[in-house]
Amino acid sequence: MKASNWKKVVVGAAATILLGSVGSGLWEVALRPAGQWAVRSLLTVITLGSSAVKDDVYREAAKGLHETSALEVLSLAILFQGLALFLFAGRHFAEKSASREVQRIKDRLSDLQNEAKIELLEGVIAKLDRRVTRAMVLALVLGLLCVGYQFTGLLVQQEANLAFTYFRQSLTACRPYVDDREARALEARFALIRERADYIAIIDDLQRTAAANHLELPKFAPF
């Protein structure tokens, strides 16, 4: 390989590393906070700002890291399998029903003149169009409801994981400055969280402990 080619490879590798570093810095400084704000804003809009949903985030966080996500994936797999069976059965039923309908139309057409036949067929086509449209609208609505429910659950799980991780990180940072009894009390309070205010009270206690011992905990704004 010529020296000029080696230079191109080295310059390309250096440029790639530089772009990666810049991109990583941009993600940490701007894109990550903007993404978190967008996710929380979307969750607020979807749930109409419901305080019950916010409380549910912290009740979910109180459970710690568990298998909810895996169970939801399994439930989706079961749902799709059931939907496939339903569609297969529906297709079979529709084919039989269509065969009977075609035979009835043939019987009616045999006794009609050409103009009457055209009128009858136009009516049948219009009726089928209405049925297909209603079925498509119903399928779309049900699909959107299902996707919306799953997406909302995903956002809630994400916020719950962030809340739990921040609590665990803060408790670990403050652990040298609290005795065993106080640490266990904080963990018990966290496990019994019922609403957003309970979580904020625990975090405030940890932040006061950190400040009294000249620690600076990571910044975190509860949802």
N, C-alpha and C positions, 0 to 999 in steps of 0.2 A: 504494500500500500504506500502511495506517495506521501511525502510530508504534508502537502496541502490537504490531503484527505484526512490525515490524523488531526490536523488543526481544526478541520470542520467538525470532526467527531467530538473533540475536546470542547470546542465552543458550544456545540449543540447540547452536550451534557451539562455544561456550566449554566447555560441559559435555562435548561429544564429545571435544574436545582434551584436557580434564582426565582423562576416563576412559581415553583412549588412553595418556596419560603414566603414569597409575597402573598400568594393565595392563602397560605396557612395563617399569616398575620392578619390578612383582611377578614378571614373567617372569624377569628377570635375577637377582633376589634369591632367589626360591624355586622357581618352576616349572621353570626350566632345570636346576638341580642335581637336583631331584627327578625330572625326566624322564630325565636321564642315569643316575641311580641305578636307576630302574625298568628302563631298557633293559638295563643291565649285569646286573642281577639276573635278568631274564628270560633273557638269553643264557646266564648261568651255569646256570640251571635246565634250559634246553633241552639244553645240552651236558653236563649232569651235572658241571659244574665241571672239565671236561677241560683239563689244562694244554696239551695238543696244540692245542686250538682257540685258546687264548690266544697260543701261539707262532705260529699261523697268521695271527693278526691282525697281528703285527709283521713277518712275512715278506711279507704283502700290503702293509703300509705301506712297506716297503723298496723296492717297485716304483715308488713315487711315484703321482701322479695319472695314471691310464691309462683305457682304454676298457672295463674289465671290466663296469661297469654297463650300458653300451650293448649289449655283446655278450650279456649276460643277458636284456635286453629282447628282442633279436632271437631268442634261443633260445626264449623264451616264446612269441613269435609263431609260430615254426616248430612248437613243440609243440602249440599250439592248432589250427593248420592240420592237422597230422597227426591230432589227436584228432577234428576235424570229419570228415576223410576216413574214419577208422576207424568213427565213428558212422554215417556214411552207408552204408558197406559192411555194417556190422552190422545196420542196419535192413533193408536189402535181403535179407540172408540170413535174418533173423528172419521177414520176411513170407513168404518161400518156405517156410521150415520150418513156419510156422504154417498155411499153406494145406494142406500135406501132412498135418499133424496133424489138422486139422479134417476132412479127407476120410476119414482112418482112423477118426475118432470117428463120423462119419456112417455109415460102413459097419458099424461094430459096433452102433450104435444100431438099425439097421434090423432086426436079428434079435432084439432084446430086448423084454421086456415093460416096462410103464411103471415099475414099481418098480425093475427092474434098470437102466433108463435113468437114473433119478434117482440111483441109487447110483454109476453110472459117471460121470455128470456131476459129482457132488460130489467124487469122487476126482480127476478131471481139474482141477477148480478148486483143490483143496487142493495138488495138485502144482505148478500154475502159481504159486500164492501163495508156495510155498517157493522156487521158482526166482527170482521177482521179489525176494523178501527177500534171498536170497544175492547177487544181482546188485547190489542197492542197498548192501548192507554192503560188498561188495568195492569198489564205486565210491567209497564214503565213505572207506574206509581208504586207497585209492590217492590220493584227493584230499587227504586230510589229510597224508599223507606228502610229497606234492609241495609243498603250501603250507608245511609245516614246513621242508622243505629250502630253499625259496626265501627264507623269512623269516629263517632262520638265516644264510644268505648275505648278506642285506641288513644284518643287525646286524653281521656281521663286517666288511663293507665300510665301514659307518658308523664303527666303532671304528678301522679302519685309516686312514681319511681324517682322523679327529681326531688320531691319533698322528703322521701325516705332517705335517699342518698345524702342529702344536705344535713338532715338530722344526725345520721350516723357519723358523717365526717366531723360535724361540730362537736358531738359528744366525745369522739376519739381525741380531738384536739384539746378539749377541756379536761379529759380524764385525769391527767396528773394533778389537777387542782381541785378535784372533788373526791370525797371519800366513797367507799363502796356503797354505803347506805344511800347517799344522795344520787349516785349513778343509777342504782337499781330503781330508785324512786322516779327518776326521769324516764327510764325505760318503761316502767309500769304506767306512768302517765301517758306516754306515747302510745302504748298498746291499747289504751282505753279512750283514745281520741274519738269524739263524736261529732265535732264540728271544726270549722276553720279556726275559730277563736282559740280552741284548745291547743292547736298546733302553734299558733303565733305566740301564745303564752310560754310554751316550752322553749321555743327558739329565743324569745326575749330573755329568758333565764340563762340560757347558754351564752348569749351575747354579753350579758352582764358579767358572767363569770370570766369570759374571755377578756373583756375590757379591764376588769379588776386585776388581771394577771398579765396585762400588756400583750395580749394576743389579738391578732386581727383575723377574724373569721372570713371566709369567702363571702362575697356578696350574693344574696339570694332574695328575690321578691316573691313571696307566696302568691299563688294564683287567687 
